[in-house]
Amino acid sequence: MENKRKRARVQGGWAGSIHNRGASCAASGVSNARNEELESATHYRVRRDKKLPSEQQFVFKAPEEVVRKAPEPKILEKQGLYEISTMPSGVSRIHLIPGFMDLMEADWMFEQLLQEIPWGQRTHVRQDESYDEPRLTAWYGELPYTYSKLTMQANHHWHPLLTMLKDRIEDFTKNTFNSLLCNLYRNEKDSVDWHSDDEPALGRNPVIASLSFGATRTFEMRKKPLPEENNDYTYVQRVHIPLDHGTLLVMEGATQEDWQHRVPKEYHSREPRINLTFRTMYPDPEVLHP
């Protein structure tokens, strides 16, 4: 009997111990869960304070607008040899010589040319409408000259003054010329539009020597756009050259291939201007451009 009571006490002790351990474990589980909750909340607060990487990267910025401006034209007035561009076709050069002719000599020559050159006005046809070229011209040389789909017959007998000027320019430039286009701008309303002197009969990279008399007019140049520009001249490089009385301008290299030029209308000069452009014509362009 005594042994039974001892076994009961032992079993009761075990039973009580197991019960207490279960309660303890339950309490410990609640405590651990509470601690994990607090740690999780603390960790969340830290992460929220630091911001998630995804939140830092997701910031909207309006795209910057790219503004493309047309370049200001470069103005050339001083004497010098200028390389205005370098392209696969070659280097484009212009040589500017203000005062190439003495002032008093230039005055006398201007009057002689104005009175004695056989000036004429050509008529163009565009879209079944005819219009007069806004200047007077004369052509000297061995061959006729065709531009803008019209042909000028050559004056074979050069005026002695033109021959003298040709010899002087040839001596200066070390080039020979056999043809001459004379232009008379009667007033500020006369002009010539954008073009290049690139007719096949002039050969590749022709040298054009331009001598001016009379009123100062601005000679404008613009670079031909690259193929990807789709013939848009808005943003191309430009050069402006005031051509004074007695000034010589020589264009050479790839200038005619890569650039255009013009003399625009102006509204401040009512005096006439004469421009002589010496060049070399070839009788068989097929030899030069096979």
Summary of the structure (lengths in Angstrom):
residues: 290
radius of gyration: 44.4
end to end distance: 136.1
largest distance: 161.7
contacts: 756
relative contact order: 0.17
helix: 33%
strand: 30%
